[in-house]
């Protein structure tokens, strides 16, 4: 089975703060057919996100597929509180890369 990284299929993959203890991710598609094709594979799930970030699935606090927006929204607990010692991304905007690399079956 052939796969492609999510970054090749989605138009926007981004992360941002969702308060001081969570990071939220948006996966957006301009094209409904592409969104539905990716969604139908099941490659993007709470479990696959947890694997990509090396966290337990219990750390994924929400996962929504929003059909009318051609979007998937995921929220995880931050590994460190925003602004605490060792926090390398105050705004949460650099956490999206592992998500972009999730392999999605194509065919």
Secondary structure by P-SEA (a helix, b strand, c coil): cccccccccccccbbbbccccbbbbbbbbccaaaaaaaaaaccccaaaaaaaacccccccccccccccccbbbbbbccccccccccccccccccccccccccccccc
